[in-house]
Amino acid sequence: MVREGSEWNNSGDLFVGRDGTGTLNIEAGGLLSNTEGYIGGHPYGGSDGVGTVTVTGEGSEWNNSGVLKVSFWGNG
């Protein structure tokens, strides 16, 4: 969970639910930055991952400098 006043700067790719179940909440003004984002699965295939991302609240942001892929070899 990324909340108010929190900032997560990830210099690489971000996977939510790559090979299992993953949940990410960005709320109340939290900030997350990364290169490419994958929700449910991963680019190497063969995954049955399940990912859920929720961004809520004023000022909350998820910034991808690359692509954002949802349900990429999984469920997002």
PyMOL Python script that loads the backbone (N, CA, C, O; Angstrom):
from pymol import cmd

cmd.read_pdbstr("""\
ATOM      1  N   MET A   1       0.839  -1.159   0.000  1.00  0.00           N
ATOM      2  CA  MET A   1       0.000   0.000   0.000  1.00  0.00           C
ATOM      3  C   MET A   1       0.895   1.237   0.000  1.00  0.00           C
ATOM      4  O   MET A   1       1.846   1.336   0.775  1.00  0.00           O
ATOM      5  N   VAL A   2       0.572   2.170  -0.880  1.00  0.00           N
ATOM      6  CA  VAL A   2       1.271   3.449  -0.960  1.00  0.00           C
ATOM      7  C   VAL A   2       0.263   4.508  -0.527  1.00  0.00           C
ATOM      8  O   VAL A   2      -0.770   4.682  -1.175  1.00  0.00           O
ATOM      9  N   ARG A   3       0.556   5.221   0.569  1.00  0.00           N
ATOM     10  CA  ARG A   3      -0.401   6.172   1.146  1.00  0.00           C
ATOM     11  C   ARG A   3       0.140   7.588   1.159  1.00  0.00           C
ATOM     12  O   ARG A   3       1.258   7.844   0.712  1.00  0.00           O
ATOM     13  N   GLU A   4      -0.668   8.506   1.678  1.00  0.00           N
ATOM     14  CA  GLU A   4      -0.341   9.927   1.745  1.00  0.00           C
ATOM     15  C   GLU A   4       1.075  10.159   2.270  1.00  0.00           C
ATOM     16  O   GLU A   4       1.484   9.610   3.293  1.00  0.00           O
ATOM     17  N   GLY A   5       1.795  10.982   1.542  1.00  0.00           N
ATOM     18  CA  GLY A   5       3.153  11.305   1.936  1.00  0.00           C
ATOM     19  C   GLY A   5       4.164  10.234   1.571  1.00  0.00           C
ATOM     20  O   GLY A   5       5.364  10.424   1.767  1.00  0.00           O
ATOM     21  N   SER A   6       3.696   9.111   1.043  1.00  0.00           N
ATOM     22  CA  SER A   6       4.584   8.013   0.654  1.00  0.00           C
ATOM     23  C   SER A   6       4.884   8.089  -0.828  1.00  0.00           C
ATOM     24  O   SER A   6       4.019   8.418  -1.640  1.00  0.00           O
ATOM     25  N   GLU A   7       6.112   7.782  -1.163  1.00  0.00           N
ATOM     26  CA  GLU A   7       6.529   7.770  -2.564  1.00  0.00           C
ATOM     27  C   GLU A   7       7.389   6.535  -2.787  1.00  0.00           C
ATOM     28  O   GLU A   7       8.362   6.302  -2.070  1.00  0.00           O
ATOM     29  N   TRP A   8       7.016   5.745  -3.798  1.00  0.00           N
ATOM     30  CA  TRP A   8       7.756   4.537  -4.142  1.00  0.00           C
ATOM     31  C   TRP A   8       8.292   4.739  -5.548  1.00  0.00           C
ATOM     32  O   TRP A   8       7.524   4.823  -6.506  1.00  0.00           O
ATOM     33  N   ASN A   9       9.608   4.817  -5.670  1.00  0.00           N
ATOM     34  CA  ASN A   9      10.258   4.961  -6.974  1.00  0.00           C
ATOM     35  C   ASN A   9      10.971   3.658  -7.291  1.00  0.00           C
ATOM     36  O   ASN A   9      12.000   3.341  -6.695  1.00  0.00           O
ATOM     37  N   ASN A  10      10.425   2.912  -8.223  1.00  0.00           N
ATOM     38  CA  ASN A  10      10.959   1.624  -8.628  1.00  0.00           C
ATOM     39  C   ASN A  10      11.700   1.827  -9.946  1.00  0.00           C
ATOM     40  O   ASN A  10      11.094   2.237 -10.937  1.00  0.00           O
ATOM     41  N   SER A  11      12.995   1.547  -9.971  1.00  0.00           N
ATOM     42  CA  SER A  11      13.797   1.797 -11.171  1.00  0.00           C
ATOM     43  C   SER A  11      13.602   0.732 -12.256  1.00  0.00           C
ATOM     44  O   SER A  11      14.160   0.857 -13.346  1.00  0.00           O
ATOM     45  N   GLY A  12      12.826  -0.299 -11.974  1.00  0.00           N
ATOM     46  CA  GLY A  12      12.609  -1.360 -12.953  1.00  0.00           C
ATOM     47  C   GLY A  12      11.136  -1.585 -13.232  1.00  0.00           C
ATOM     48  O   GLY A  12      10.302  -0.706 -13.014  1.00  0.00           O
ATOM     49  N   ASP A  13      10.833  -2.782 -13.718  1.00  0.00           N
ATOM     50  CA  ASP A  13       9.453  -3.164 -14.006  1.00  0.00           C
ATOM     51  C   ASP A  13       8.739  -3.524 -12.708  1.00  0.00           C
ATOM     52  O   ASP A  13       9.368  -3.950 -11.739  1.00  0.00           O
ATOM     53  N   LEU A  14       7.423  -3.350 -12.696  1.00  0.00           N
ATOM     54  CA  LEU A  14       6.610  -3.668 -11.532  1.00  0.00           C
ATOM     55  C   LEU A  14       5.584  -4.720 -11.920  1.00  0.00           C
ATOM     56  O   LEU A  14       4.830  -4.536 -12.876  1.00  0.00           O
ATOM     57  N   PHE A  15       5.555  -5.821 -11.181  1.00  0.00           N
ATOM     58  CA  PHE A  15       4.621  -6.914 -11.429  1.00  0.00           C
ATOM     59  C   PHE A  15       3.657  -7.021 -10.255  1.00  0.00           C
ATOM     60  O   PHE A  15       4.086  -7.085  -9.103  1.00  0.00           O
ATOM     61  N   VAL A  16       2.369  -7.040 -10.538  1.00  0.00           N
ATOM     62  CA  VAL A  16       1.347  -7.253  -9.510  1.00  0.00           C
ATOM     63  C   VAL A  16       0.603  -8.518  -9.907  1.00  0.00           C
ATOM     64  O   VAL A  16      -0.138  -8.519 -10.890  1.00  0.00           O
ATOM     65  N   GLY A  17       0.792  -9.591  -9.154  1.00  0.00           N
ATOM     66  CA  GLY A  17       0.175 -10.873  -9.507  1.00  0.00           C
ATOM     67  C   GLY A  17       0.920 -11.549 -10.638  1.00  0.00           C
ATOM     68  O   GLY A  17       0.301 -12.007 -11.599  1.00  0.00           O
ATOM     69  N   ARG A  18       2.237 -11.621 -10.543  1.00  0.00           N
ATOM     70  CA  ARG A  18       3.034 -12.221 -11.608  1.00  0.00           C
ATOM     71  C   ARG A  18       2.774 -13.718 -11.755  1.00  0.00           C
ATOM     72  O   ARG A  18       2.372 -14.168 -12.828  1.00  0.00           O
ATOM     73  N   ASP A  19       2.993 -14.483 -10.712  1.00  0.00           N
ATOM     74  CA  ASP A  19       2.783 -15.936 -10.761  1.00  0.00           C
ATOM     75  C   ASP A  19       1.804 -16.414  -9.702  1.00  0.00           C
ATOM     76  O   ASP A  19       1.607 -17.617  -9.534  1.00  0.00           O
ATOM     77  N   GLY A  20       1.201 -15.497  -8.999  1.00  0.00           N
ATOM     78  CA  GLY A  20       0.236 -15.819  -7.953  1.00  0.00           C
ATOM     79  C   GLY A  20      -0.817 -14.726  -7.925  1.00  0.00           C
ATOM     80  O   GLY A  20      -1.236 -14.221  -8.966  1.00  0.00           O
ATOM     81  N   THR A  21      -1.238 -14.370  -6.721  1.00  0.00           N
ATOM     82  CA  THR A  21      -2.238 -13.318  -6.558  1.00  0.00           C
ATOM     83  C   THR A  21      -1.578 -12.121  -5.899  1.00  0.00           C
ATOM     84  O   THR A  21      -0.912 -12.259  -4.873  1.00  0.00           O
ATOM     85  N   GLY A  22      -1.764 -10.938  -6.492  1.00  0.00           N
ATOM     86  CA  GLY A  22      -1.174  -9.730  -5.939  1.00  0.00           C
ATOM     87  C   GLY A  22      -2.153  -8.573  -5.948  1.00  0.00           C
ATOM     88  O   GLY A  22      -2.979  -8.444  -6.852  1.00  0.00           O
ATOM     89  N   THR A  23      -2.047  -7.724  -4.917  1.00  0.00           N
ATOM     90  CA  THR A  23      -2.903  -6.554  -4.797  1.00  0.00           C
ATOM     91  C   THR A  23      -2.044  -5.346  -4.469  1.00  0.00           C
ATOM     92  O   THR A  23      -1.150  -5.422  -3.625  1.00  0.00           O
ATOM     93  N   LEU A  24      -2.314  -4.234  -5.134  1.00  0.00           N
ATOM     94  CA  LEU A  24      -1.613  -2.984  -4.875  1.00  0.00           C
ATOM     95  C   LEU A  24      -2.643  -1.881  -4.729  1.00  0.00           C
ATOM     96  O   LEU A  24      -3.493  -1.704  -5.601  1.00  0.00           O
ATOM     97  N   ASN A  25      -2.573  -1.131  -3.623  1.00  0.00           N
ATOM     98  CA  ASN A  25      -3.452   0.006  -3.392  1.00  0.00           C
ATOM     99  C   ASN A  25      -2.607   1.272  -3.294  1.00  0.00           C
ATOM    100  O   ASN A  25      -1.665   1.346  -2.505  1.00  0.00           O
ATOM    101  N   ILE A  26      -2.957   2.260  -4.103  1.00  0.00           N
ATOM    102  CA  ILE A  26      -2.329   3.574  -4.053  1.00  0.00           C
ATOM    103  C   ILE A  26      -3.447   4.531  -3.679  1.00  0.00           C
ATOM    104  O   ILE A  26      -4.415   4.679  -4.425  1.00  0.00           O
ATOM    105  N   GLU A  27      -3.319   5.187  -2.522  1.00  0.00           N
ATOM    106  CA  GLU A  27      -4.449   5.977  -2.037  1.00  0.00           C
ATOM    107  C   GLU A  27      -3.994   7.211  -1.270  1.00  0.00           C
ATOM    108  O   GLU A  27      -2.843   7.318  -0.844  1.00  0.00           O
ATOM    109  N   ALA A  28      -4.932   8.136  -1.107  1.00  0.00           N
ATOM    110  CA  ALA A  28      -4.766   9.322  -0.262  1.00  0.00           C
ATOM    111  C   ALA A  28      -3.506  10.120  -0.594  1.00  0.00           C
ATOM    112  O   ALA A  28      -2.812  10.589   0.309  1.00  0.00           O
ATOM    113  N   GLY A  29      -3.209  10.274  -1.875  1.00  0.00           N
ATOM    114  CA  GLY A  29      -2.075  11.093  -2.273  1.00  0.00           C
ATOM    115  C   GLY A  29      -0.754  10.355  -2.385  1.00  0.00           C
ATOM    116  O   GLY A  29       0.295  10.991  -2.492  1.00  0.00           O
ATOM    117  N   GLY A  30      -0.776   9.023  -2.363  1.00  0.00           N
ATOM    118  CA  GLY A  30       0.443   8.241  -2.531  1.00  0.00           C
ATOM    119  C   GLY A  30       0.928   8.299  -3.977  1.00  0.00           C
ATOM    120  O   GLY A  30       0.133   8.512  -4.893  1.00  0.00           O
ATOM    121  N   LEU A  31       2.243   8.107  -4.184  1.00  0.00           N
ATOM    122  CA  LEU A  31       2.842   8.186  -5.519  1.00  0.00           C
ATOM    123  C   LEU A  31       3.704   6.962  -5.775  1.00  0.00           C
ATOM    124  O   LEU A  31       4.551   6.607  -4.955  1.00  0.00           O
ATOM    125  N   LEU A  32       3.484   6.314  -6.920  1.00  0.00           N
ATOM    126  CA  LEU A  32       4.293   5.172  -7.357  1.00  0.00           C
ATOM    127  C   LEU A  32       4.811   5.462  -8.755  1.00  0.00           C
ATOM    128  O   LEU A  32       4.048   5.863  -9.634  1.00  0.00           O
ATOM    129  N   SER A  33       6.114   5.260  -8.963  1.00  0.00           N
ATOM    130  CA  SER A  33       6.733   5.437 -10.282  1.00  0.00           C
ATOM    131  C   SER A  33       7.545   4.193 -10.620  1.00  0.00           C
ATOM    132  O   SER A  33       8.228   3.641  -9.758  1.00  0.00           O
ATOM    133  N   ASN A  34       7.471   3.755 -11.866  1.00  0.00           N
ATOM    134  CA  ASN A  34       8.243   2.606 -12.340  1.00  0.00           C
ATOM    135  C   ASN A  34       8.392   2.695 -13.852  1.00  0.00           C
ATOM    136  O   ASN A  34       7.861   3.613 -14.477  1.00  0.00           O
ATOM    137  N   THR A  35       9.116   1.738 -14.446  1.00  0.00           N
ATOM    138  CA  THR A  35       9.257   1.731 -15.904  1.00  0.00           C
ATOM    139  C   THR A  35       8.012   1.094 -16.513  1.00  0.00           C
ATOM    140  O   THR A  35       7.072   1.808 -16.863  1.00  0.00           O
ATOM    141  N   GLU A  36       7.983  -0.225 -16.648  1.00  0.00           N
ATOM    142  CA  GLU A  36       6.813  -0.902 -17.209  1.00  0.00           C
ATOM    143  C   GLU A  36       6.029  -1.572 -16.092  1.00  0.00           C
ATOM    144  O   GLU A  36       6.610  -2.079 -15.132  1.00  0.00           O
ATOM    145  N   GLY A  37       4.694  -1.572 -16.222  1.00  0.00           N
ATOM    146  CA  GLY A  37       3.838  -2.191 -15.220  1.00  0.00           C
ATOM    147  C   GLY A  37       3.064  -3.353 -15.814  1.00  0.00           C
ATOM    148  O   GLY A  37       2.553  -3.272 -16.931  1.00  0.00           O
ATOM    149  N   TYR A  38       2.985  -4.437 -15.053  1.00  0.00           N
ATOM    150  CA  TYR A  38       2.252  -5.633 -15.472  1.00  0.00           C
ATOM    151  C   TYR A  38       1.275  -6.011 -14.375  1.00  0.00           C
ATOM    152  O   TYR A  38       1.684  -6.260 -13.241  1.00  0.00           O
ATOM    153  N   ILE A  39      -0.019  -6.056 -14.697  1.00  0.00           N
ATOM    154  CA  ILE A  39      -1.047  -6.456 -13.746  1.00  0.00           C
ATOM    155  C   ILE A  39      -1.604  -7.792 -14.216  1.00  0.00           C
ATOM    156  O   ILE A  39      -2.290  -7.853 -15.236  1.00  0.00           O
ATOM    157  N   GLY A  40      -1.318  -8.856 -13.484  1.00  0.00           N
ATOM    158  CA  GLY A  40      -1.769 -10.197 -13.856  1.00  0.00           C
ATOM    159  C   GLY A  40      -0.882 -10.777 -14.940  1.00  0.00           C
ATOM    160  O   GLY A  40      -1.053 -10.466 -16.119  1.00  0.00           O
ATOM    161  N   GLY A  41       0.057 -11.613 -14.553  1.00  0.00           N
ATOM    162  CA  GLY A  41       0.951 -12.258 -15.501  1.00  0.00           C
ATOM    163  C   GLY A  41       2.254 -11.523 -15.696  1.00  0.00           C
ATOM    164  O   GLY A  41       2.562 -10.575 -14.975  1.00  0.00           O
ATOM    165  N   HIS A  42       3.024 -11.971 -16.684  1.00  0.00           N
ATOM    166  CA  HIS A  42       4.320 -11.372 -16.984  1.00  0.00           C
ATOM    167  C   HIS A  42       4.692 -11.639 -18.441  1.00  0.00           C
ATOM    168  O   HIS A  42       4.084 -12.493 -19.086  1.00  0.00           O
ATOM    169  N   PRO A  43       5.682 -10.918 -18.965  1.00  0.00           N
ATOM    170  CA  PRO A  43       5.985 -11.006 -20.402  1.00  0.00           C
ATOM    171  C   PRO A  43       6.619 -12.313 -20.852  1.00  0.00           C
ATOM    172  O   PRO A  43       6.805 -12.513 -22.053  1.00  0.00           O
ATOM    173  N   TYR A  44       6.958 -13.208 -19.932  1.00  0.00           N
ATOM    174  CA  TYR A  44       7.619 -14.446 -20.311  1.00  0.00           C
ATOM    175  C   TYR A  44       6.632 -15.575 -20.545  1.00  0.00           C
ATOM    176  O   TYR A  44       7.028 -16.679 -20.920  1.00  0.00           O
ATOM    177  N   GLY A  45       5.334 -15.305 -20.323  1.00  0.00           N
ATOM    178  CA  GLY A  45       4.278 -16.258 -20.635  1.00  0.00           C
ATOM    179  C   GLY A  45       4.137 -17.385 -19.623  1.00  0.00           C
ATOM    180  O   GLY A  45       4.939 -17.527 -18.700  1.00  0.00           O
ATOM    181  N   GLY A  46       3.101 -18.176 -19.823  1.00  0.00           N
ATOM    182  CA  GLY A  46       2.876 -19.354 -19.014  1.00  0.00           C
ATOM    183  C   GLY A  46       2.464 -19.060 -17.579  1.00  0.00           C
ATOM    184  O   GLY A  46       2.637 -19.915 -16.710  1.00  0.00           O
ATOM    185  N   SER A  47       1.930 -17.894 -17.308  1.00  0.00           N
ATOM    186  CA  SER A  47       1.562 -17.529 -15.949  1.00  0.00           C
ATOM    187  C   SER A  47       0.052 -17.538 -15.770  1.00  0.00           C
ATOM    188  O   SER A  47      -0.702 -17.232 -16.694  1.00  0.00           O
ATOM    189  N   ASP A  48      -0.369 -17.893 -14.574  1.00  0.00           N
ATOM    190  CA  ASP A  48      -1.791 -17.791 -14.258  1.00  0.00           C
ATOM    191  C   ASP A  48      -1.980 -16.780 -13.128  1.00  0.00           C
ATOM    192  O   ASP A  48      -2.856 -16.941 -12.278  1.00  0.00           O
ATOM    193  N   GLY A  49      -1.154 -15.742 -13.129  1.00  0.00           N
ATOM    194  CA  GLY A  49      -1.213 -14.710 -12.105  1.00  0.00           C
ATOM    195  C   GLY A  49      -2.501 -13.911 -12.142  1.00  0.00           C
ATOM    196  O   GLY A  49      -3.125 -13.754 -13.191  1.00  0.00           O
ATOM    197  N   VAL A  50      -2.893 -13.403 -10.964  1.00  0.00           N
ATOM    198  CA  VAL A  50      -4.072 -12.565 -10.820  1.00  0.00           C
ATOM    199  C   VAL A  50      -3.642 -11.292 -10.099  1.00  0.00           C
ATOM    200  O   VAL A  50      -3.151 -11.351  -8.972  1.00  0.00           O
ATOM    201  N   GLY A  51      -3.823 -10.150 -10.741  1.00  0.00           N
ATOM    202  CA  GLY A  51      -3.406  -8.889 -10.143  1.00  0.00           C
ATOM    203  C   GLY A  51      -4.526  -7.874 -10.090  1.00  0.00           C
ATOM    204  O   GLY A  51      -5.342  -7.774 -11.007  1.00  0.00           O
ATOM    205  N   THR A  52      -4.554  -7.110  -8.985  1.00  0.00           N
ATOM    206  CA  THR A  52      -5.537  -6.048  -8.805  1.00  0.00           C
ATOM    207  C   THR A  52      -4.821  -4.795  -8.338  1.00  0.00           C
ATOM    208  O   THR A  52      -4.057  -4.833  -7.374  1.00  0.00           O
ATOM    209  N   VAL A  53      -5.066  -3.684  -9.020  1.00  0.00           N
ATOM    210  CA  VAL A  53      -4.510  -2.397  -8.617  1.00  0.00           C
ATOM    211  C   VAL A  53      -5.646  -1.397  -8.482  1.00  0.00           C
ATOM    212  O   VAL A  53      -6.508  -1.298  -9.356  1.00  0.00           O
ATOM    213  N   THR A  54      -5.640  -0.653  -7.373  1.00  0.00           N
ATOM    214  CA  THR A  54      -6.641   0.380  -7.139  1.00  0.00           C
ATOM    215  C   THR A  54      -5.920   1.681  -6.824  1.00  0.00           C
ATOM    216  O   THR A  54      -5.070   1.731  -5.934  1.00  0.00           O
ATOM    217  N   VAL A  55      -6.265   2.734  -7.559  1.00  0.00           N
ATOM    218  CA  VAL A  55      -5.719   4.072  -7.317  1.00  0.00           C
ATOM    219  C   VAL A  55      -6.900   4.960  -6.946  1.00  0.00           C
ATOM    220  O   VAL A  55      -7.790   5.195  -7.763  1.00  0.00           O
ATOM    221  N   THR A  56      -6.904   5.455  -5.700  1.00  0.00           N
ATOM    222  CA  THR A  56      -8.022   6.277  -5.225  1.00  0.00           C
ATOM    223  C   THR A  56      -7.522   7.470  -4.421  1.00  0.00           C
ATOM    224  O   THR A  56      -6.428   7.448  -3.858  1.00  0.00           O
ATOM    225  N   GLY A  57      -8.326   8.480  -4.380  1.00  0.00           N
ATOM    226  CA  GLY A  57      -8.036   9.643  -3.552  1.00  0.00           C
ATOM    227  C   GLY A  57      -7.325  10.744  -4.311  1.00  0.00           C
ATOM    228  O   GLY A  57      -6.537  10.491  -5.222  1.00  0.00           O
ATOM    229  N   GLU A  58      -7.619  11.958  -3.918  1.00  0.00           N
ATOM    230  CA  GLU A  58      -7.032  13.137  -4.548  1.00  0.00           C
ATOM    231  C   GLU A  58      -5.510  13.106  -4.442  1.00  0.00           C
ATOM    232  O   GLU A  58      -4.949  12.866  -3.373  1.00  0.00           O
ATOM    233  N   GLY A  59      -4.860  13.355  -5.572  1.00  0.00           N
ATOM    234  CA  GLY A  59      -3.405  13.419  -5.610  1.00  0.00           C
ATOM    235  C   GLY A  59      -2.708  12.077  -5.734  1.00  0.00           C
ATOM    236  O   GLY A  59      -1.480  12.043  -5.823  1.00  0.00           O
ATOM    237  N   SER A  60      -3.435  10.973  -5.742  1.00  0.00           N
ATOM    238  CA  SER A  60      -2.827   9.650  -5.885  1.00  0.00           C
ATOM    239  C   SER A  60      -2.404   9.433  -7.330  1.00  0.00           C
ATOM    240  O   SER A  60      -3.143   9.773  -8.255  1.00  0.00           O
ATOM    241  N   GLU A  61      -1.206   8.864  -7.530  1.00  0.00           N
ATOM    242  CA  GLU A  61      -0.690   8.675  -8.888  1.00  0.00           C
ATOM    243  C   GLU A  61       0.075   7.373  -9.022  1.00  0.00           C
ATOM    244  O   GLU A  61       0.757   6.925  -8.101  1.00  0.00           O
ATOM    245  N   TRP A  62      -0.062   6.772 -10.214  1.00  0.00           N
ATOM    246  CA  TRP A  62       0.798   5.663 -10.622  1.00  0.00           C
ATOM    247  C   TRP A  62       1.353   6.068 -11.975  1.00  0.00           C
ATOM    248  O   TRP A  62       0.613   6.156 -12.955  1.00  0.00           O
ATOM    249  N   ASN A  63       2.655   6.315 -12.029  1.00  0.00           N
ATOM    250  CA  ASN A  63       3.314   6.777 -13.245  1.00  0.00           C
ATOM    251  C   ASN A  63       4.206   5.680 -13.812  1.00  0.00           C
ATOM    252  O   ASN A  63       5.134   5.212 -13.152  1.00  0.00           O
ATOM    253  N   ASN A  64       3.910   5.274 -15.053  1.00  0.00           N
ATOM    254  CA  ASN A  64       4.740   4.320 -15.787  1.00  0.00           C
ATOM    255  C   ASN A  64       5.467   5.084 -16.876  1.00  0.00           C
ATOM    256  O   ASN A  64       4.830   5.759 -17.684  1.00  0.00           O
ATOM    257  N   SER A  65       6.795   4.990 -16.913  1.00  0.00           N
ATOM    258  CA  SER A  65       7.521   5.654 -17.992  1.00  0.00           C
ATOM    259  C   SER A  65       7.478   4.831 -19.275  1.00  0.00           C
ATOM    260  O   SER A  65       7.794   5.337 -20.352  1.00  0.00           O
ATOM    261  N   GLY A  66       7.088   3.567 -19.161  1.00  0.00           N
ATOM    262  CA  GLY A  66       6.948   2.689 -20.323  1.00  0.00           C
ATOM    263  C   GLY A  66       5.494   2.285 -20.483  1.00  0.00           C
ATOM    264  O   GLY A  66       4.593   3.107 -20.319  1.00  0.00           O
ATOM    265  N   VAL A  67       5.267   1.032 -20.800  1.00  0.00           N
ATOM    266  CA  VAL A  67       3.910   0.538 -21.046  1.00  0.00           C
ATOM    267  C   VAL A  67       3.275   0.010 -19.764  1.00  0.00           C
ATOM    268  O   VAL A  67       3.964  -0.311 -18.796  1.00  0.00           O
ATOM    269  N   LEU A  68       1.959  -0.073 -19.780  1.00  0.00           N
ATOM    270  CA  LEU A  68       1.198  -0.714 -18.720  1.00  0.00           C
ATOM    271  C   LEU A  68       0.391  -1.822 -19.377  1.00  0.00           C
ATOM    272  O   LEU A  68      -0.423  -1.563 -20.264  1.00  0.00           O
ATOM    273  N   LYS A  69       0.618  -3.062 -18.938  1.00  0.00           N
ATOM    274  CA  LYS A  69      -0.080  -4.204 -19.530  1.00  0.00           C
ATOM    275  C   LYS A  69      -0.962  -4.856 -18.480  1.00  0.00           C
ATOM    276  O   LYS A  69      -0.511  -5.207 -17.389  1.00  0.00           O
ATOM    277  N   VAL A  70      -2.229  -5.009 -18.835  1.00  0.00           N
ATOM    278  CA  VAL A  70      -3.209  -5.627 -17.940  1.00  0.00           C
ATOM    279  C   VAL A  70      -3.632  -6.969 -18.528  1.00  0.00           C
ATOM    280  O   VAL A  70      -3.910  -7.060 -19.723  1.00  0.00           O
ATOM    281  N   SER A  71      -3.682  -7.999 -17.707  1.00  0.00           N
ATOM    282  CA  SER A  71      -4.039  -9.369 -18.141  1.00  0.00           C
ATOM    283  C   SER A  71      -3.055  -9.883 -19.176  1.00  0.00           C
ATOM    284  O   SER A  71      -3.454 -10.405 -20.217  1.00  0.00           O
ATOM    285  N   PHE A  72      -1.785  -9.736 -18.892  1.00  0.00           N
ATOM    286  CA  PHE A  72      -0.717 -10.189 -19.783  1.00  0.00           C
ATOM    287  C   PHE A  72      -0.351 -11.610 -19.365  1.00  0.00           C
ATOM    288  O   PHE A  72       0.445 -11.787 -18.443  1.00  0.00           O
ATOM    289  N   TRP A  73      -0.901 -12.607 -20.010  1.00  0.00           N
ATOM    290  CA  TRP A  73      -0.723 -14.019 -19.669  1.00  0.00           C
ATOM    291  C   TRP A  73      -1.280 -14.317 -18.279  1.00  0.00           C
ATOM    292  O   TRP A  73      -0.764 -15.196 -17.589  1.00  0.00           O
ATOM    293  N   GLY A  74      -2.303 -13.614 -17.865  1.00  0.00           N
ATOM    294  CA  GLY A  74      -2.930 -13.833 -16.558  1.00  0.00           C
ATOM    295  C   GLY A  74      -4.232 -13.048 -16.501  1.00  0.00           C
ATOM    296  O   GLY A  74      -4.821 -12.731 -17.534  1.00  0.00           O
ATOM    297  N   ASN A  75      -4.673 -12.740 -15.298  1.00  0.00           N
ATOM    298  CA  ASN A  75      -5.905 -11.989 -15.103  1.00  0.00           C
ATOM    299  C   ASN A  75      -5.617 -10.719 -14.319  1.00  0.00           C
ATOM    300  O   ASN A  75      -5.082 -10.767 -13.212  1.00  0.00           O
ATOM    301  N   GLY A  76      -5.978  -9.582 -14.906  1.00  0.00           N
ATOM    302  CA  GLY A  76      -5.735  -8.310 -14.237  1.00  0.00           C
ATOM    303  C   GLY A  76      -6.984  -7.489 -14.168  1.00  0.00           C
ATOM    304  O   GLY A  76      -6.966  -6.380 -13.634  1.00  0.00           O
TER     305      GLY A  76
END
""", "prot")
cmd.dss("prot")
cmd.show_as("cartoon", "prot")
cmd.util.cbc("prot")
cmd.orient("prot")
